[in-house]
Amino acid sequence: VKEGRISGPVRIQTGRLQDLRTGIRNGWRLRPFREIMTESQLRFYAIDPEYKYAQAWSMVYFLLHGGAGRWHGVLQAYLHRLAAGDTPTAAFDATFARMGVAGMETAWRDYVRRL
């Protein structure tokens, strides 16, 4: 990400995908998009950072490639708002929260299972 825009291709990170699958297999529960995208860096890395990071990677990959590009624009808008100085919560509420996050999360879970 550079200046609120995605600056290069996002590829499948097999190590991250494996971390996510391992976490799920070991009982780690996937976090809601709101939690992952609005919590502080300190909180993000405080508990199970390898699984949260893997989930965050899978969310970005999905938003860029899943749903035939349906969610790419909302990710760009979220990043742009962050770069402009919005708090993560304000940026999330102005972008993702307006799109019906529950449906997006369901589509993401299905997408990740197929990777």
C-alpha positions in Angstrom: 0.0 0.0 0.0 1.4 3.4 -1.0 -0.4 6.7 -0.5 -3.7 4.9 0.3 -3.6 2.8 -2.9 -2.6 -0.8 -3.6 0.7 -0.5 -5.4 1.4 -4.0 -6.7 0.0 -7.5 -7.2 -1.1 -9.5 -4.2 -0.2 -13.2 -4.6 -1.3 -16.3 -2.6 1.1 -16.6 0.3 1.1 -20.3 0.9 2.7 -19.9 4.4 0.0 -17.5 5.5 -2.7 -19.7 4.1 -1.2 -22.7 6.0 -1.1 -20.6 9.2 -4.8 -19.8 8.8 -5.7 -23.4 8.2 -3.7 -24.6 11.1 -5.3 -22.1 13.4 -8.8 -23.1 12.3 -7.9 -26.8 12.7 -6.6 -26.1 16.2 -9.8 -24.3 17.3 -8.9 -20.7 16.6 -12.0 -18.7 15.6 -12.0 -16.4 12.7 -12.5 -12.8 13.7 -15.1 -10.4 12.3 -13.8 -8.0 9.7 -14.6 -5.0 12.0 -12.3 -6.5 14.7 -9.4 -7.1 12.4 -9.7 -3.8 10.6 -10.2 -1.5 13.5 -8.1 -2.8 16.4 -4.9 -1.1 17.4 -1.5 -2.5 16.3 -0.8 -3.3 19.9 -3.9 -5.3 20.3 -3.6 -7.0 16.9 -0.2 -8.4 17.8 -1.0 -9.1 21.5 -2.8 -12.5 21.1 -2.4 -15.0 18.2 -0.7 -12.6 15.9 0.3 -15.3 13.4 -3.4 -16.3 12.9 -4.6 -12.7 12.8 -2.0 -11.8 10.3 -2.9 -14.8 8.2 -6.5 -13.9 8.4 -5.8 -10.2 7.5 -3.8 -11.4 4.5 -6.7 -13.7 3.4 -9.1 -10.8 3.7 -7.1 -8.5 1.5 -6.6 -11.3 -1.0 -10.3 -11.9 -1.1 -11.2 -8.2 -1.4 -8.9 -7.9 -4.4 -9.6 -11.1 -6.2 -12.9 -12.6 -4.8 -16.4 -11.9 -6.1 -15.1 -10.9 -9.6 -13.6 -7.7 -8.1 -16.8 -6.7 -6.4 -15.1 -5.5 -3.2 -11.9 -4.0 -4.7 -13.3 -0.5 -4.7 -14.3 -0.6 -1.0 -10.9 -1.7 0.0 -9.4 1.2 -2.0 -11.8 3.6 -0.4 -10.9 2.3 3.1 -7.2 2.6 2.5 -7.7 6.1 1.0 -9.6 7.2 4.1 -6.8 5.9 6.4 -4.2 7.7 4.4 -6.3 10.9 4.7 -6.2 10.6 8.5 -9.4 8.8 9.4 -9.3 6.5 12.4 -9.6 2.8 11.5 -13.1 2.8 13.0 -14.2 5.9 11.0 -12.8 4.5 7.8 -14.4 1.1 8.4 -17.8 2.7 9.2 -17.6 4.9 6.0 -16.8 2.0 3.7 -17.2 -1.6 4.7 -20.0 -1.1 7.3 -22.2 0.5 4.5 -21.8 -2.6 2.3 -23.4 -5.2 4.5 -20.4 -6.8 6.1 -22.1 -10.1 7.1 -22.6 -11.1 3.4 -19.0 -10.1 2.6 -17.7 -12.2 5.5 -19.7 -15.2 4.4 -18.4 -14.9 0.9 -14.8 -14.5 2.2 -15.1 -17.6 4.4 -16.3 -19.6 1.3 -13.5 -18.2 -0.9 -10.8 -19.0 1.6 -12.0 -22.6 2.0 -11.5 -23.0 -1.8 -7.9 -21.6 -1.9 
